[in-house]
């Protein structure tokens, strides 16, 4: 039998219908062991499940509340009550506010080596640190996985990342993934899975591995994975989950599409400079730059090990800038309390915040105007912090600690030995499913901000309208559909669309798009490279669709966003010749014949025909023709 890499092994074990794996690029259908949402994506996902008529989910499923927990007004708590009641109705585990961040809780409690999973959050790939294959996806794809236990995607290429050596003092796992970003960039991982191997792997703990796989999302990767070995066993046994362990790794002689070599001995502290995780430099190049804030935590760096190292460096000293900490889970926060670190953090002047996403998603913790914030988070896109003219750089917890003490960017050099503390079991916080007979009697509670799903029409033969926006490279989902103060609107498509869609790009967009839609026109968007990078938020497709957008034409898309566009009936297309981008101007009247999506496609503009290439798969054609995934589901599953 041909030697297999770890990715191929897990794919083969979960291949629906069995047989051989297809070549890279061909669609593969996998059995899914777990599906989950967080509250910012969960309400829409649950509304879709109910619209499908699903009575009980098939795989292990969890609704986590970790994003919108400020509860300033009725919207957040109403969403949480809906998620609690719909979880009871459909057989889903519910994780209430304060329990922790979805990705960290998932590693602590649910993920096992060799599992497959899908989550309505791009950093679902965090689970790869456990030797599992997990994908971030839009809410509809997660709803479908909950309903069917399956997920379709193009078979990725597998890239081997060969690690040697071990991290020296002052260097952390965050520096490993920043090094990867310096090599691969923010779009170089599209269509790829990064599989870590080599003797250096054993030097990294499970939570360090999760830090690395978590930020693989910023490379545009399908996912990332580490082998399951003695470090995996060590972690599972520390959580009284030793029975979930199994050794998993690549066969000798396994093949990969390409390889990347990193010597951990040679790494030094790195920093991702605003406004992109891909702008990586050595911390020493920025040493001495004045900072105004430090934030530690997020799903990337909120483990006990990360925070204890941070706290140990501050012990007996005082921070000189505003410093905020977000533990990854209540279990981690309890560990910190048991070890005495919560008290020492308070004594050091640190603001210990709720166990959740917080400042990472723009929910509080904004820096001052024109300020510079150092954060151990995964994204530093413009305006994501909630302060339009502030800058955010991404660093490790040790760089954060050293800099919080000095008020300037500082290179950590010392070795840190922190106090060990036993793992804490907080699984009693979860609201577990009830028997189906009882569940069917549950009434879901929907507050006044929860809007039912819009009904969208099918695709016409010709899209005829106006170029509503022309944009450049790296337009993120934060640019399209910002989070922050707008998160409480995610259950109300109309309000979210009108108030937020593209308002960071063009404040007139919503009103212009609605006027064009109501006059019978189809909105067209034009852009360049890496359109839709960042979050998995399907609202970045749903809200533009509500506003009348029916096609997006760019140079290249981020992976998850293509699927979201298809799911809401927006046709994703790319320029066949990039120089044609300059032939299109915002405000141009254009048309696209979409009567045959499998034929030649072109953009008619100013008397010229510009050739286009589909960014969608052949399997997506009937979905687009139906007007989106939910209309297609209803058409094909009608009794």
ZITAVEN-V301626 format. One line per field, one symbol per residue. ss: DSSP state (2 for helix, 1 for strand, 0 for the rest). phi: phi as a letter, one per 30 degrees, with the letter a starting at -180 (. if undefined). burial: # if it has 24 or more other C-alpha atoms within 12 Angstrom, else .. A space follows every 10 residues. Layout:
# ZITAVEN-V301626
ss->???
phi->???
burial->???
This chain:
# ZITAVEN-V301626
ss->0000022222 2220100000 0000001111 1001111122 2222222222 2200000001 1111000000 0002222222 2222222222 0011100001 0222222220 0000011110 0222222222 0011110022 2222222201 1111001111 1111000000 0022222222 2222000000 0111111022 2220022222 2222222220 0011100102 2222222200 0222000100 0000000111 1112220001 1100000001 1122220001 0011110000 0002222222 2222000000 0111100012 2222222200 2222222000 1100000222 2000000000 0111100000 0000000000 1111002222 2222220100 0000000000 0000002221 1000022220 0000000000 0000000000 0111111111 0000012222 1002222220 0022222222 1000000022 2222222200 0111110000 1010000022 2222220011 1111001022 2222222000 1111100222 2220000011 1110000000 1111100111 1111000222 2222220022 222222000
phi->.debddeddd eddcddiijd dddejddbcc dcdbbbbcdd cddddddded ddidcadcde bbcccbcccd hdjddddddd dddddddddc icdccdejdk deddddddcb dbeidcabbd addededddc ibcbbdaded ddeddddcib bcadeddccd cccbiaddei cbeeddddde dddcidbdcd ibcccdajdd eddcdddddd eddedeedci ddabacdcbd ddeeddddch bedddbdbad ddidcbdabb cbcdecdbec bcdecbdddc bdeedcejdd bbabbbkidd bbdedddddd ddddeibcdc bebcbbddad ddddeddddi ddddddddjd ddcddadhdd ciciidddeh dcccbcdcbb deiddjcecd cbccbdeddd dedddcibdb ddbddcccdd bddcccdddd cddceedddd cdcdccdddd cdddccdddd dbcbabddbb bcdhdcdddd bdchdcedcd dbeddddddb ehddcaddee dddddddddj dcdbcbacdi didjddeddd cddedddjdb abcbdacded deddeddcic ddbbddbddd eddcbejddb bbdcdbdccd baccbhiccc dbbdcccedd edddddjkdd ededdccdd
burial->...####### #####..... #......### ########## ########## ##.####### ########## ....###### ########## ########## ########## ########## ########## ########## ########## ########## ####.##### ########## ##.####### ########.# ########## ########## ########## ######..#. ...####### ...#.#..## ####..#### ########## ###..#...# ########## ########## #####..##. ########## #######.#. ######.### ########## #######... ########## ########.# ########## ########## ##...#..#. ..#####..# ###.....#. ...#.#..## ..##.#.### .######### #.######## ########## ########## #####...## .###.##... ########## ########## ########## ########## ########## #####....# #.##.#.### ####..#... #####....# #######.## ########## ###......
